[in-house]
């Protein structure tokens, strides 16, 4: 459902929020900055200059005839989530233990569903019932935020392209996504 800076955790952490398909429960998972960046890149369809670890996993799996079937947020122990990547070669299916952030980054690349168990959702899930509250929370969970200080809308398209190239070269994908969004608004 969304990805946003975490207000309650340490600096550089993000809240990844998964939503129940036919329900009101949400499952917030706190993840690190690099994992959030890997997820955001794939959601925003930004191609980095060099492949990221999750892209390598996909290339490796495809090269050896494996596919990811689905992701399971499998457990919650002492406030820490656990996940499994369910893979198959068409004959054998295996579960690979993973951090939820890595499993989700990989699952997004394979465009597969995400599941969890009722016990995990009932323990860590939250319920949002008011439609305005849901809309506000979704606004707060946007992958990119409006720029502070420098206003991207004040730059020419040529300058934005230069800034985009520089951001990609520096592997600052969050900034690149903001610049790309501004450029897309003008097209």
C-alpha positions as CSV (number, residue, x, y, z in Angstrom):
1,X,0.0,0.0,0.0
2,X,2.8,2.4,0.8
3,X,6.3,3.3,1.8
4,X,7.2,6.3,4.0
5,X,9.8,7.6,6.4
6,X,9.3,6.1,9.8
7,X,8.6,8.7,12.5
8,X,8.9,6.4,15.5
9,X,12.0,4.4,14.6
10,X,15.7,5.3,14.2
11,X,16.8,7.7,11.5
12,X,17.0,6.2,8.0
13,X,14.2,3.6,8.6
14,X,11.0,3.4,6.6
15,X,7.6,2.0,7.2
16,X,6.4,-0.4,4.5
17,X,2.6,-1.0,4.8
18,X,0.9,-4.0,3.3
19,X,-2.8,-4.1,3.0
20,X,-5.4,-6.9,3.3
21,X,-7.0,-7.6,-0.1
22,X,-10.5,-8.0,1.1
23,X,-10.3,-6.3,4.4
24,X,-9.4,-3.2,6.4
25,X,-6.3,-4.5,8.2
26,X,-2.8,-3.1,7.4
27,X,0.5,-4.7,8.3
28,X,3.2,-2.1,8.9
29,X,6.8,-3.4,8.7
30,X,9.8,-1.2,9.6
31,X,12.7,-1.6,7.1
32,X,16.0,0.0,6.4
33,X,16.8,2.8,3.9
34,X,18.6,0.6,1.3
35,X,15.7,-2.0,1.3
36,X,13.2,0.9,1.0
37,X,15.2,2.2,-1.9
38,X,15.2,-1.2,-3.6
39,X,11.4,-1.5,-3.3
40,X,10.8,2.1,-4.4
41,X,13.0,1.7,-7.5
42,X,11.0,-1.2,-8.7
43,X,7.6,0.4,-7.9
44,X,8.7,3.5,-9.7
45,X,10.2,1.5,-12.6
46,X,13.6,3.3,-12.3
47,X,16.4,1.3,-13.8
48,X,19.7,1.9,-11.9
49,X,23.0,2.2,-13.7
50,X,24.1,-1.1,-12.2
51,X,21.8,-4.0,-11.2
52,X,20.9,-4.2,-7.5
53,X,21.1,-7.3,-5.5
54,X,17.4,-8.1,-6.0
55,X,17.7,-7.7,-9.7
56,X,20.7,-10.1,-9.6
57,X,18.5,-12.6,-7.8
58,X,15.9,-12.4,-10.5
59,X,18.4,-12.8,-13.3
60,X,20.0,-15.7,-11.5
61,X,16.6,-17.4,-10.9
62,X,15.5,-16.9,-14.5
63,X,18.9,-18.1,-15.8
64,X,18.4,-21.4,-14.0
65,X,14.7,-21.9,-14.7
66,X,13.4,-20.9,-11.3
67,X,10.4,-18.7,-10.7
68,X,9.1,-17.1,-7.6
69,X,5.5,-18.2,-6.8
70,X,4.7,-16.0,-3.9
71,X,6.1,-14.3,-0.7
72,X,5.0,-15.3,2.8
73,X,5.4,-13.0,5.8
74,X,5.7,-16.2,7.8
75,X,6.3,-15.2,11.5
76,X,6.6,-12.5,14.1
77,X,8.9,-13.2,17.0
78,X,9.7,-10.5,19.6
79,X,8.7,-7.8,17.2
80,X,10.8,-9.1,14.3
81,X,9.1,-10.3,11.1
82,X,10.3,-13.3,9.2
83,X,9.6,-14.2,5.5
84,X,9.9,-16.9,3.0
85,X,10.4,-16.7,-0.8
86,X,8.5,-19.6,-2.4
87,X,10.3,-20.7,-5.6
88,X,9.8,-23.5,-8.1
89,X,11.6,-25.0,-11.1
90,X,8.4,-26.6,-12.3
91,X,9.2,-29.9,-10.6
92,X,10.3,-29.0,-7.1
93,X,9.1,-26.1,-4.8
94,X,11.4,-24.7,-2.1
95,X,11.0,-22.0,0.6
96,X,13.9,-19.7,1.1
97,X,14.2,-17.8,4.4
98,X,14.5,-14.1,4.0
99,X,14.1,-10.7,5.6
100,X,10.6,-9.4,4.7
101,X,12.1,-6.3,3.1
102,X,14.3,-8.5,0.8
103,X,11.4,-10.9,0.1
104,X,9.1,-8.0,-0.8
105,X,11.8,-6.4,-3.1
106,X,12.2,-9.7,-4.9
107,X,8.4,-10.4,-5.0
108,X,7.7,-7.0,-6.6
109,X,10.3,-7.8,-9.3
110,X,8.6,-11.1,-10.1
111,X,5.1,-9.6,-9.7
112,X,3.8,-12.2,-7.3
113,X,1.3,-12.1,-4.5
114,X,2.2,-11.5,-0.8
115,X,0.7,-13.6,1.9
116,X,0.8,-13.9,5.7
117,X,-0.8,-16.0,8.3
118,X,-3.8,-15.0,10.4
119,X,-1.7,-15.2,13.5
120,X,0.8,-12.7,12.2
121,X,-2.0,-10.3,11.0
122,X,-4.0,-10.5,14.2
123,X,-0.9,-9.8,16.3
124,X,0.7,-7.0,14.2
125,X,-2.1,-5.8,12.0
126,X,-3.8,-2.5,12.5
127,X,-7.4,-1.6,11.4
128,X,-8.3,1.7,9.7
129,X,-12.0,2.1,9.5
130,X,-12.5,5.8,8.8
131,X,-12.2,6.5,5.0
132,X,-10.6,9.9,5.7
133,X,-8.1,8.4,8.0
134,X,-7.2,5.9,5.3
135,X,-6.8,8.6,2.7
136,X,-4.6,10.7,5.0
137,X,-2.5,7.7,5.8
138,X,-2.1,6.9,2.1
139,X,-1.1,10.5,1.5
140,X,1.5,10.2,4.3
141,X,2.8,6.9,2.8
142,X,3.7,8.2,-0.7
143,X,7.0,6.8,-2.0
144,X,8.2,10.3,-2.9
145,X,7.6,13.5,-1.0
146,X,7.5,17.0,-2.3
147,X,10.9,18.6,-2.4
148,X,11.8,20.9,0.5
149,X,13.9,24.0,-0.2
150,X,14.7,23.8,-3.9
151,X,11.5,23.5,-5.9
152,X,11.9,21.2,-8.9
153,X,9.1,22.9,-10.7
154,X,11.3,26.1,-10.9
155,X,13.9,24.3,-13.1
156,X,13.9,23.9,-16.9
157,X,13.5,20.5,-18.5
158,X,17.2,20.6,-19.6
159,X,18.3,21.3,-16.0
160,X,16.0,18.6,-14.7
161,X,17.5,16.1,-17.1
162,X,21.0,17.1,-16.0
163,X,20.0,16.7,-12.3
164,X,18.4,13.3,-13.1
165,X,21.6,12.1,-14.8
166,X,23.6,13.3,-11.8
167,X,21.3,11.6,-9.3
168,X,21.4,8.3,-11.1
169,X,25.2,8.6,-11.4
170,X,25.4,9.1,-7.6
171,X,22.9,6.2,-7.1
172,X,20.5,8.7,-5.3
173,X,17.4,7.0,-6.6
174,X,15.0,8.7,-4.2
175,X,16.0,12.1,-5.7
176,X,15.9,10.6,-9.2
177,X,12.3,9.5,-8.7
178,X,11.3,13.0,-7.6
179,X,13.0,14.6,-10.6
180,X,11.5,12.0,-13.0
181,X,8.0,12.7,-11.5
182,X,8.4,16.4,-12.1
183,X,9.5,15.8,-15.7
184,X,6.5,13.5,-16.3
185,X,4.1,16.2,-15.0
186,X,5.3,18.4,-17.8
187,X,4.9,15.8,-20.6
